[in-house]
């Protein structure tokens, strides 16, 4: 079996940590659940709001449903801190639901990577704010 590697790999420095965050932002903005799932270990553990998601198959299922319900999704991530194989990231994203209501979601994520640069743990705390389309920033 071929070992999967997702560069950059830990331990991170400021440059590689920022690159990893930008790569995650770009991947999520593709809205391609399979592509996004490839950045995570096959048995990755997530907490997303109140949901617990385990493994790539559940990640793909979760993201497929998410982007079916969150139209015009646009995400921005920012590195807040890092140490060795862990990162803290703040983010915001905007989307329109199926009733045409716009939202801005704010949150923080804690990430942990394995030695091959695949994310093995992702814990996200997220809050939604209803906004008018004229108040969009992203």
N, C-alpha and C positions, 0 to 999 in steps of 0.2 A: 504494500500500500504506500502510495506517494505521500510524503509529509506536506501538508498545506502550510504555506508561509504567507503572511500578509504584512509586507513592509510598510512602514518601519516597525522594528521589533523592540521590545524593552531590553534594557532600561532606557527610558526616554530622557532626552534633554529638551530644552525649550523649543528648538527648531523642529525636532521630530515629533514632539507632542502637538505643536500647532499644526503640523502637516497631517497628523492622524485625525485631528478634529476637522480640518478642512476636507479630508477625504470622506469622512463620515457625513458631513453636510452635503457634499456633492452626491454621494451615493443615495442618501435619503431623498434628495430633491429629484432624483431620476424617477422616483415612484415605481421602481422595479423591485418587487419583493424578493425575487430569487437573487438578484444582484446584491441587494442589501444583506441578505442572509449569509452570503459567502464571507462576510467580515467577522462572523461569529463562529465559535466552536460548534461542532455537531451537537453537543449537549449543553449549550449555553443556557444560563439561567437569567431570566428577566423578571423584574417587577415593573409594570407599567401602570401607573395609577393604582387601581385595586386588582389588576389582573396579574396572574403568575403564568409565565410562558416559558416552556422548556424545550430546547432543541430547535434546529433549523426548520423542520416541518411546521411546528407551531408558529415560528416567526413568520414564515411565508403566509400561513393562514391568517394570522393577526394583521399583517401589513396589507394583505389583499383586501380584507374587510375594511380596514382603516381608510385606505385610499378610495374605496368605493363610496364611502360616506363623507370623506373630507375632500371636496372638490377644490381645485385651484390651490392646492397645498404648496406652500413655500416656507422653507425653514432657514434659520440662521443660528449657528452654534458659536460659542466663544469659550476658549480654554480659561478655566479659573485657577487650576493648580494641577500639579503632577508630582509623583514620586515613584521611582522605579517602574513598576508595571501598572500603576493606578493613575486615574485622572478624575478631576471634577470639572464638569462642563455645565455652563448655563445655556439656555436656548430659548428661542421664541419662534413660533410659526403661526401662519395665518391660513385659514381655510374657510370655505363656504359649505354649509351643510345642505342636505337634500331639500330643506325647506327654504333655501336661499338666504339663510341667516349667516352673516360673517362672524368669525371668531378670531381672537388672538390668544394663543396658548403660551403660557410662560412655564418654565420649569428648570430643574436641575437634574443632572444625571451623575451617577458615580459609576465609573468603568473600571474593570479589572481585565487584564490581558494575560494570555498564556505566553510561553517563551517564543512562540512562532508568530506573535503579533495578532492573533485572533482574540476577539473579545469573548471572555468566558462568563462575565457577569455584567449586567446592566440594570441599575436601579434608578427609576425615573419617578420624580414627583412633579405633577403637572396641574396647573390651574387654567381654566378657560375664562375668557372675558368676551362678552358679546360686543361687537363693534359695528359701526356703520361702514359701508363700503368706502365712503369718503375718508375714513380714518385709517385705512390700510397704510402700512409702512413698507411692507415687503413686496 
